Amino acid sequence: MSYPIGGVKQTTVDVGATSATRQTLLTPTTGLAVRIISVQVVTRGLTTNPDRVSVYFSTGAAYTTTVAKAIGEAVPGTTGNVMIGPWHAGEGPIGAVNDVVSGITETETETTMRYTIVYQEESL
């Protein structure tokens, strides 16, 4: 059984021209796990389409490294806004204690994409 610590939190992360390399989007407080409520991915007039955008727990080099750690994939296009989730608080995917939330694109982009992550931290 897990127990929420604090309330619902939100963070935004801009990722630029290294999008096809795994990026840490969120690091939990030491000793806690992240439970995802939603992840919004926004692209703003990219010249290069990122194709698939993948979000997952841990530091694997790819979305499919450990399928059990997958949060979701989206295809926002060069100018788009897609949502992974939402789930009700306490019901979304949860990582292991100290697992970071990572993001990666299938194709390298040349300018900024933005992730907005709504989450809770929990004690397992």
C-alpha positions as CSV (number, residue, x, y, z in Angstrom):
1,M,0.0,0.0,0.0
2,S,1.3,3.5,-0.8
3,Y,0.6,6.8,0.9
4,P,0.5,10.2,-0.8
5,I,3.0,12.7,0.5
6,G,1.9,16.3,0.1
7,G,-0.6,17.1,-2.6
8,V,-0.9,17.1,-6.3
9,K,2.2,18.7,-7.9
10,Q,3.1,20.0,-11.3
11,T,6.3,20.6,-13.2
12,T,7.2,21.8,-16.7
13,V,10.3,20.8,-18.6
14,D,11.6,22.2,-21.9
15,V,13.7,19.8,-24.0
16,G,15.6,21.1,-27.0
17,A,17.9,19.6,-29.6
18,T,18.8,16.5,-27.6
19,S,15.3,15.0,-27.6
20,A,16.3,11.6,-29.1
21,T,18.5,11.1,-26.1
22,R,16.8,10.1,-22.9
23,Q,16.1,13.1,-20.8
24,T,15.3,13.2,-17.1
25,L,12.0,15.0,-16.8
26,L,11.3,14.6,-13.1
27,T,13.3,13.3,-10.1
28,P,11.3,12.4,-7.0
29,T,12.2,13.4,-3.5
30,T,14.7,10.8,-2.1
31,G,12.9,7.8,-0.7
32,L,9.6,8.4,-2.6
33,A,7.9,7.2,-5.7
34,V,6.2,9.3,-8.4
35,R,2.6,8.5,-9.4
36,I,1.6,10.1,-12.7
37,I,-1.8,11.9,-13.1
38,S,-1.1,13.3,-16.6
39,V,1.7,14.2,-19.0
40,Q,1.0,16.9,-21.6
41,V,3.4,17.2,-24.5
42,V,3.4,20.4,-26.6
43,T,5.4,21.1,-29.7
44,R,5.6,24.6,-31.0
45,G,6.2,24.9,-34.7
46,L,9.0,22.3,-35.0
47,T,10.6,21.9,-38.4
48,T,11.5,18.2,-37.6
49,N,8.6,16.0,-36.5
50,P,9.6,14.2,-33.3
51,D,7.4,11.2,-34.4
52,R,6.7,9.2,-31.2
53,V,7.3,10.9,-27.9
54,S,7.7,8.3,-25.1
55,V,7.5,8.8,-21.3
56,Y,8.6,6.2,-18.8
57,F,10.1,5.5,-15.4
58,S,13.8,4.9,-14.8
59,T,16.9,5.5,-16.9
60,G,16.6,2.9,-19.6
61,A,17.9,4.0,-23.0
62,A,14.5,3.4,-24.7
63,Y,10.8,3.3,-23.9
64,T,10.7,-0.4,-24.4
65,T,13.8,-1.2,-22.3
66,T,11.5,-2.3,-19.5
67,V,7.9,-2.4,-20.7
68,A,6.6,-2.5,-17.1
69,K,8.0,1.0,-16.6
70,A,6.1,2.6,-19.6
71,I,3.8,5.5,-18.8
72,G,2.7,6.2,-22.4
73,E,3.5,7.4,-25.9
74,A,2.1,10.2,-28.0
75,V,2.5,11.6,-31.5
76,P,2.2,15.4,-31.3
77,G,3.5,16.3,-34.8
78,T,5.4,19.5,-35.5
79,T,2.7,21.7,-33.9
80,G,0.6,19.8,-31.4
81,N,-0.7,19.3,-27.9
82,V,-1.3,15.7,-26.7
83,M,-2.1,14.3,-23.3
84,I,-1.0,11.0,-21.8
85,G,-3.6,10.2,-19.2
86,P,-5.3,11.7,-17.2
87,W,-5.8,9.3,-14.4
88,H,-7.5,10.0,-11.1
89,A,-5.2,10.8,-8.2
90,G,-4.0,7.6,-6.7
91,E,-4.8,5.5,-9.8
92,G,-2.1,6.4,-12.4
93,P,1.1,4.6,-13.2
94,I,3.6,4.6,-10.3
95,G,7.4,4.1,-10.4
96,A,9.6,2.4,-8.0
97,V,11.1,4.4,-5.1
98,N,13.6,6.9,-6.5
99,D,12.7,6.1,-10.1
100,V,13.0,9.2,-12.3
101,V,10.5,10.0,-15.1
102,S,12.2,10.0,-18.5
103,G,11.3,11.3,-21.9
104,I,12.6,10.5,-25.4
105,T,11.6,11.1,-29.0
106,E,11.9,8.7,-31.9
107,T,13.4,11.5,-34.2
108,E,15.6,14.3,-33.0
109,T,14.0,17.8,-32.9
110,E,15.8,21.0,-33.4
111,T,13.9,23.3,-31.0
112,T,12.0,23.1,-27.8
113,M,9.2,20.7,-26.8
114,R,7.5,21.1,-23.5
115,Y,6.4,18.5,-21.1
116,T,3.9,19.3,-18.3
117,I,3.7,16.6,-15.7
118,V,1.0,16.4,-13.0
119,Y,1.9,13.9,-10.3
120,Q,1.9,12.9,-6.7
121,E,4.8,11.6,-4.6
122,E,4.1,8.5,-2.5
123,S,5.7,6.5,0.2
124,L,5.6,2.8,-0.7
